[in-house]
Amino acid sequence: MPANLPSKICEVCGLRFNWRKKWKKNWDDVKYCSEKCRKNKKSTFSGSATI
């Protein structure tokens, strides 16, 4: 796996996730690490988790 993939922090759970091929066309719009987090987007990440 290439080490130079971009990453983001999930707005719901606060975990870092890496770019995936399926997000190639809309990476700028991706906010959640998984479908589960996307469905639970009402409980947004508070920023207090240790990464």
VENWO-V796388 format. One line per field, one symbol per residue. phi: phi as a letter, one per 40 degrees, with the letter a starting at -180 (. if undefined). psi: psi as a letter, one per 20 degrees, with the letter a starting at -180 (. if undefined). burial: 1 if it has 24 or more other C-alpha atoms within 12 Angstrom, else 0. A space follows every 10 residues. Layout:
BEGIN
phi: ???
psi: ???
burial: ???
END
This chain:
BEGIN
phi: .cccccbbbc cccgccbcdb dccdcbdccc bbcacdcccb ccccccgccc b
psi: pqikqqrrpp igijqpqqqq hijghkhhip iqhrhghhhk ihnqpijiqp .
burial: 0000000011 1111100110 0000000001 1111000000 0000000000 0
END
